[in-house]
Amino acid sequence: MAPKLKIVVTPRSFGKSDPAPIELLASQGYEVVYNPYGRILTKEEMKGLLADADGVIVGVDPLDREVLAEAPGLKIISKYGVGTDNIDLKYAEERGIKVTLATGSNTEAVADFAFALMMAVARRVTVIDRACRDGIWKADAAIDVHGKTLGLLGLGAIGKAVARRASGFGMKVLAYDLFRDEATAAAYGIAYRDSIGDIVREADFISLHLPLDGKTAGIIGREQFELMKPTAVLVNTARGGADRRGCAARSAAGGTDLGGRASTCSRRSRPTIRRCSPSAT
Ligand SMILES: NC(=O)c1ccc[n+]([C@@H]2O[C@H](COP(=O)([O-])OP(=O)(O)OC[C@H]3O[C@@H](n4cnc5c(N)ncnc54)[C@H](O)[C@@H]3O)[C@@H](O)[C@H]2O)c1
C-alpha cells in the first residue's frame, strides 16, 4: 500500500468556525498534522514538520528558501489567506511547487477591521475606554469621518471593500494602484491618483492595502509622512513592513500626538492601534 500523503496545517483558526475543511482532509485519507505549538511557527519548527510533507496549508509562518530547501517532497503550498510575503514564490516555482491562495476569504473581515481602526482613532474609542477604566470621565475632542477624504493605497479586493464602507459614511475616496478598475471607481465615486504622494498629501485618513514585496516594503517612509496633513491618520492592516520605517521616520519628525496626527500600525497581519512613538520600530 502506498504511504499516505502528509499534509501539514499551520493556521490555528483552520476549521475552528466550520469543521468541513477538517472533515474533507480526513475523508481523503491523508495523514494530517496540525500545528502542535498553538502559535506562529519558527523556521526550525517548519523545517521539522515539513521534512517529509507533501503539502502545507500555511498562514504567516515562514516558507522562505531555507525552509523550503528542507522540504524535498513538498508539492503544494496552500496559503490560508492572500498575502504571500512569507513564501519564496520564486524558489517554489523553480522547484515546481504549486502555490494557491484563498482569494477573497478574508476580504470583508480585513475591511471591517481597517474601518474599525479608523473609527476607533477618529472617535478616540481606545483612549476614552482606557480613561474610563481609570475612573476618568471627561469630554475629549474627536474627529468626524463624514465628509473627510480617505486615501486608499491599493485598490484590490480589500481596498475596494473599504471604499464601499467609506462611501456609505459620506467620505471622499481617493486611490492609488498599479492597475485601474474604472467600473468600481465609477460605482463608488473613487478618484484615482497617479502617485502615493498625491494620496498622502490630500487624505485625512490613509489606509494601506498593498501586498508586501520588494517594491512596497517601507513604501510609507519619512518623505510620505512629511507630506501628510498634520492631522492625518494612517491605518495599516496590510503588513507591518510597508510602513514600519515610516512610523519611526514620523516619530523622528516629531508628529506623534494622537490628538493631532495618529496612526495605527501593524506587524504581520495583526494590527494594533498605537502611537507612533520613538519606540515604535
Ligand atoms: N491583516 C490581515 O489579516 C490581512 C488579511 C488579508 C490580506 N492582508 C494583506 O492585504 C494585502 C492586500 O490584500 P487584497 O486581498 O486586497 O489583495 P489584492 O491582490 O486583491 O490587492 C492588492 C492590490 O495592490 C495593487 N498593487 C500591488 N503592488 C502594487 C504596487 N507596487 N503599487 C501599487 N499598487 C500595487 C494590486 O494591483 C492590487 O490591486 C495582502 O497582500 C496582504 O498582505 C492582510
The ligand as an ORCA input file, in Angstrom:
! r2SCAN-3c Opt
* xyz 0 1
  N      -4.419     41.833      8.181
  C      -4.781     40.677      7.647
  O      -5.189     39.721      8.312
  C      -4.721     40.544      6.166
  C      -5.587     39.651      5.552
  C      -5.585     39.583      4.167
  C      -4.680     40.341      3.448
  N      -3.816     41.169      4.078
  C      -2.842     41.963      3.316
  O      -3.555     42.824      2.435
  C      -2.938     42.764      1.156
  C      -3.962     43.102      0.104
  O      -4.947     42.086      0.047
  P      -6.031     42.054     -1.131
  O      -6.881     40.844     -0.910
  O      -6.680     43.376     -1.290
  O      -5.055     41.786     -2.364
  P      -5.322     42.142     -3.900
  O      -4.314     41.379     -4.652
  O      -6.756     41.948     -4.239
  O      -4.999     43.699     -3.968
  C      -3.706     44.232     -3.932
  C      -3.698     45.459     -4.829
  O      -2.425     46.075     -4.717
  C      -2.020     46.506     -6.011
  N      -0.568     46.598     -6.043
  C       0.335     45.599     -5.908
  N       1.586     46.088     -5.918
  C       1.476     47.430     -6.084
  C       2.427     48.496     -6.171
  N       3.739     48.274     -6.100
  N       1.950     49.758     -6.334
  C       0.625     49.977     -6.415
  N      -0.319     49.021     -6.351
  C       0.102     47.752     -6.169
  C      -2.574     45.454     -6.955
  O      -2.694     45.971     -8.276
  C      -3.909     45.125     -6.308
  O      -4.958     45.899     -6.834
  C      -2.392     41.325      1.077
  O      -1.327     41.218      0.166
  C      -1.967     41.039      2.495
  O      -0.611     41.398      2.680
  C      -3.826     41.306      5.428
*
